[in-house]
Amino acid sequence: MLGFKEKLSLLLYFVCGGAVLGFSLARAFMMNGKTMHEQTTAGEFRWFSLTMYRVSYIIHIYLSIVTGFIVGLQFIPAIRRKYVFLHRLNGYVCLTLLIVGNACGGIISRRAFGGEINAQSGYYILAIMTIFSAFMGYWYVKRNTRAHRKWMLRSVTYFAAIITARVIMITARTIITEVGSYYSLWRCDEAFFVLKDENLLIQMFPQCSSSDPTDNGLYIPVHASIHEGKLGTASAVRVVQGMSLWVATLLHMALVETYIRSTESSNYHRHGFVLEPREEAAKPPRTSRF
């Protein structure tokens, strides 16, 4: 089916590829400007409304979703063997979208989820790993198809880490809410952007009364709890976002390396420009010197 020769590979393709496609479909509604604003974590558009961040955010969302729709085609053996031109063309498109989308994602990382350094570093490292692996795959495409396969598997696995990070985040924010002792730092103007009420802002955070609430850079601790409205929920997301990214990245690294090594015996070599199964029988027998 679809050219897969192993049931495990077919199963993983449907599970993992389906997860990427499903996530992209679920987030496709964000390609509408109004929905994008509604589905983005509360407070983010305090910065994303600024031109540089808004443009970068829109590009990042659009290109990431489109990449999620088409990247699965690269791993269908039937397409690789019968439609080589389509495989190449789609690969170049995915590579281009990946580079531009990650570059724009790097720009918004400065402010996303409060711009905390653990979240920033998680985004930057994940983007570097994804793009580096894609470039290595491109480099090996006509030199060593086995290496090409491995690097492209790594690239798309790292690309999908954001899905696992989101699952971890949803779980973790519930856990820290039950713990009840976690806080994240917010600027007064960020909190005001969420609350929309200056009196409520001053009531909750009296220290924010010192200046204009729309441009107040004073930092305040906000309790992280999904039971305390938009502000509390967004605070809970900020607390766990960096951790979620790092755990997801490490998990995906371990899983993809395990898969690559477990399928080494059924790796592929280049026959012309088509990936074909390696024939163990074609190997010359080893001879002893003695």
C-alpha positions as CSV (number, residue, x, y, z in Angstrom):
1,M,0.0,0.0,0.0
2,L,1.4,3.4,-1.1
3,G,4.7,1.5,-1.8
4,F,5.5,0.6,1.8
5,K,7.2,-2.7,2.2
6,E,7.0,-2.9,6.0
7,K,3.9,-2.8,8.1
8,L,5.7,-0.8,10.8
9,S,6.7,1.9,8.4
10,L,3.1,2.1,7.0
11,L,1.7,2.3,10.5
12,L,4.1,5.0,11.6
13,Y,3.4,7.0,8.4
14,F,-0.4,7.0,9.1
15,V,0.1,7.8,12.8
16,C,2.8,10.4,12.5
17,G,1.8,11.8,9.1
18,G,-1.8,11.9,10.2
19,A,-0.8,13.8,13.3
20,V,1.0,16.4,11.2
21,L,-1.8,16.7,8.7
22,G,-4.5,16.8,11.4
23,F,-2.7,19.5,13.3
24,S,-2.3,21.5,10.2
25,L,-6.0,21.1,9.4
26,A,-6.9,22.1,12.9
27,R,-4.7,25.2,12.7
28,A,-5.8,26.1,9.2
29,F,-8.6,28.3,10.6
30,M,-5.8,30.6,11.9
31,M,-5.2,31.6,8.3
32,N,-8.2,33.8,8.8
33,G,-7.2,37.0,10.5
34,K,-10.0,37.2,13.0
35,T,-9.6,33.5,14.0
36,M,-5.8,34.0,14.2
37,H,-6.3,36.7,16.8
38,E,-8.9,34.6,18.8
39,Q,-6.8,31.3,18.8
40,T,-3.5,32.9,19.7
41,T,-2.7,32.8,23.4
42,A,-4.1,35.9,25.3
43,G,-1.7,38.8,25.5
44,E,0.4,37.8,22.5
45,F,-1.1,40.4,20.2
46,R,0.2,43.2,22.5
47,W,3.3,42.7,20.4
48,F,2.0,40.8,17.4
49,S,0.0,43.9,16.5
50,L,3.2,45.7,15.8
51,T,4.1,45.6,12.1
52,M,7.4,43.6,12.3
53,Y,5.9,40.9,14.6
54,R,2.5,40.9,12.8
55,V,4.0,40.2,9.4
56,S,6.4,37.6,10.7
57,Y,3.6,35.9,12.7
58,I,1.3,35.7,9.6
59,I,4.0,34.4,7.4
60,H,5.1,31.8,10.0
61,I,1.5,30.6,10.5
62,Y,0.7,30.4,6.8
63,L,3.9,28.7,5.7
64,S,4.0,26.2,8.6
65,I,0.4,25.1,7.9
66,V,1.1,24.7,4.1
67,T,4.3,22.7,4.9
68,G,2.3,20.5,7.2
69,F,-0.1,19.8,4.3
70,I,2.5,18.8,1.7
71,V,5.5,17.4,3.6
72,G,3.9,14.0,4.0
73,L,4.0,13.4,0.2
74,Q,7.8,13.2,0.5
75,F,7.7,10.0,2.4
76,I,5.3,8.0,0.2
77,P,7.5,5.4,-1.6
78,A,5.2,5.1,-4.6
79,I,5.6,8.8,-5.3
80,R,9.4,8.7,-4.9
81,R,9.7,5.8,-7.4
82,K,7.1,6.7,-10.0
83,Y,6.9,10.5,-9.9
84,V,10.5,11.6,-9.3
85,F,9.9,15.1,-10.6
86,L,7.0,15.6,-8.2
87,H,9.1,14.3,-5.4
88,R,11.9,16.8,-6.2
89,L,9.6,19.8,-6.8
90,N,7.7,19.2,-3.6
91,G,11.0,18.8,-1.7
92,Y,12.3,22.2,-3.0
93,V,8.9,23.8,-2.0
94,C,9.0,22.2,1.5
95,L,12.6,23.3,2.0
96,T,11.9,26.9,1.0
97,L,8.7,27.1,3.1
98,L,10.6,25.6,6.0
99,I,13.5,28.1,5.9
100,V,11.3,31.2,5.6
101,G,8.7,30.0,8.1
102,N,11.3,29.2,10.7
103,A,13.1,32.5,10.1
104,C,9.8,34.4,10.8
105,G,9.2,32.1,13.8
106,G,12.6,33.1,15.1
107,I,11.6,36.8,14.9
108,I,8.4,36.4,16.9
109,S,10.1,34.1,19.5
110,R,11.5,37.3,21.1
111,R,8.0,38.1,22.3
112,A,6.0,34.9,22.1
113,F,4.8,33.5,25.4
114,G,6.5,36.4,27.2
115,G,9.8,36.1,25.5
116,E,11.2,34.0,28.3
117,I,14.7,32.8,27.6
118,N,13.9,29.1,28.0
119,A,11.1,29.4,25.4
120,Q,13.3,31.4,23.1
121,S,16.2,29.0,23.3
122,G,13.8,26.1,22.7
123,Y,12.4,27.7,19.5
124,Y,15.8,28.7,18.2
125,I,17.4,25.3,18.8
126,L,14.4,23.5,17.3
127,A,14.5,25.7,14.2
128,I,18.2,25.3,13.8
129,M,17.9,21.5,14.1
130,T,15.1,21.4,11.6
131,I,16.7,23.6,8.9
132,F,20.2,22.0,9.4
133,S,18.8,18.5,8.9
134,A,16.9,19.7,5.8
135,F,20.0,21.2,4.3
136,M,22.0,18.0,5.1
137,G,19.3,16.0,3.4
138,Y,19.4,18.3,0.4
139,W,23.2,18.0,0.3
140,Y,23.1,14.2,0.2
141,V,20.2,13.8,-2.3
142,K,22.5,12.9,-5.2
143,R,25.5,11.8,-3.1
144,N,24.2,9.3,-0.7
145,T,20.5,8.5,-0.7
146,R,20.7,6.5,2.6
147,A,22.0,9.6,4.3
148,H,19.4,11.7,2.5
149,R,16.7,9.6,3.9
150,K,18.0,9.8,7.4
151,W,18.4,13.5,7.5
152,M,15.0,14.2,6.0
153,L,13.4,11.9,8.5
154,R,15.2,13.9,11.2
155,S,14.1,17.2,9.7
156,V,10.4,16.4,9.5
157,T,10.5,14.7,13.0
158,Y,11.9,17.9,14.5
159,F,9.4,19.9,12.5
160,A,6.6,17.9,14.2
161,A,8.0,18.4,17.7
162,I,5.8,21.4,18.1
163,I,2.7,19.1,18.1
164,T,4.1,17.1,20.9
165,A,5.0,20.3,22.7
166,R,1.5,21.5,22.5
167,V,0.2,18.2,24.0
168,I,2.7,18.5,26.8
169,M,1.8,22.1,27.4
170,I,-1.9,21.3,27.7
171,T,-1.2,18.6,30.3
172,A,1.4,20.6,32.2
173,R,-0.7,23.7,32.6
174,T,-3.4,21.6,34.3
175,I,-0.8,20.1,36.6
176,I,0.7,23.4,37.7
177,T,-2.8,24.8,38.2
178,E,-3.4,22.0,40.7
179,V,0.0,22.8,42.4
180,G,-1.1,26.4,42.6
181,S,2.2,28.0,43.4
182,Y,3.4,29.0,39.9
183,Y,3.7,32.5,38.5
184,S,4.9,34.1,35.3
185,L,6.2,37.6,34.8
186,W,4.0,40.0,32.7
187,R,4.4,43.6,31.8
188,C,1.6,45.9,33.0
189,D,0.7,46.8,29.4
190,E,0.5,43.1,28.5
191,A,-1.9,42.4,31.4
192,F,-4.0,45.5,30.4
193,F,-4.1,44.2,26.8
194,V,-5.8,41.1,28.2
195,L,-8.0,42.6,30.9
196,K,-9.2,45.6,28.8
197,D,-10.1,47.4,32.0
198,E,-7.8,49.9,33.7
199,N,-9.7,49.8,37.0
200,L,-9.6,46.0,37.1
201,L,-5.9,46.1,36.3
202,I,-5.1,48.5,39.2
203,Q,-7.3,46.5,41.5
204,M,-5.4,43.3,40.7
205,F,-2.0,44.9,40.4
206,P,-1.8,48.3,42.2
207,Q,1.8,48.8,41.1
208,C,0.6,49.2,37.5
209,S,-1.1,52.5,38.4
210,S,2.2,54.5,38.1
211,S,1.9,55.2,34.4
212,D,-0.1,54.8,31.2
213,P,-1.4,51.2,31.2
214,T,-1.1,50.9,27.4
215,D,2.7,51.5,27.6
216,N,3.9,50.4,31.0
217,G,7.0,48.3,31.1
218,L,6.8,47.4,34.8
219,Y,6.8,43.7,35.4
220,I,4.3,42.0,37.7
221,P,3.9,38.4,38.8
222,V,0.7,36.8,37.4
223,H,-0.7,33.6,39.0
224,A,-0.7,30.6,36.6
225,S,-4.1,29.0,36.7
226,I,-6.5,27.8,34.0
227,H,-9.3,28.7,36.4
228,E,-8.6,32.4,36.6
229,G,-9.8,33.7,33.2
230,K,-7.8,34.5,30.1
231,L,-4.9,36.1,32.0
232,G,-4.4,33.2,34.4
233,T,-4.6,30.7,31.6
234,A,-2.1,32.6,29.5
235,S,0.1,32.8,32.5
236,A,0.0,29.0,32.9
237,V,0.9,28.6,29.3
238,R,3.9,30.9,29.7
239,V,5.2,28.9,32.7
240,V,5.2,25.6,30.9
241,Q,5.9,26.6,27.2
242,G,9.7,26.5,27.4
243,M,9.8,23.2,29.3
244,S,7.3,21.7,26.8
245,L,9.5,22.6,23.8
246,W,12.6,21.1,25.4
247,V,11.0,17.9,26.4
248,A,9.3,17.5,23.0
249,T,12.6,18.2,21.2
250,L,14.5,15.6,23.3
251,L,11.7,13.1,22.9
252,H,11.6,13.5,19.1
253,M,15.4,13.2,18.9
254,A,15.4,9.9,20.7
255,L,12.4,8.5,18.7
256,V,13.8,9.4,15.3
257,E,17.2,8.0,16.0
258,T,15.6,4.8,17.4
259,Y,13.6,4.4,14.2
260,I,16.5,5.1,11.9
261,R,18.6,2.5,13.6
262,S,15.8,-0.1,13.8
263,T,15.2,0.2,10.0
264,E,18.9,0.2,9.0
265,S,18.7,-3.3,7.5
266,S,15.9,-2.1,5.1
267,N,17.5,1.1,4.2
268,Y,17.6,2.4,0.6
269,H,20.2,3.1,-2.0
270,R,19.9,5.3,-5.1
271,H,19.1,3.6,-8.4
272,G,19.3,6.3,-10.9
273,F,17.2,9.0,-9.1
274,V,14.8,6.5,-7.5
275,L,15.0,5.1,-4.0
276,E,15.0,1.3,-4.1
277,P,15.3,-1.4,-1.4
278,R,18.9,-2.5,-0.7
279,E,19.5,-6.0,-1.9
280,E,21.5,-7.8,0.7
281,A,22.0,-10.7,-1.7
282,A,23.8,-8.5,-4.1
283,K,26.7,-7.9,-1.6
284,P,29.9,-9.8,-2.4
285,P,30.6,-12.5,0.2
286,R,33.3,-11.8,2.7
287,T,36.5,-13.9,2.2
288,S,39.0,-14.8,4.8
289,R,42.6,-14.1,4.4
290,F,43.5,-17.4,6.0
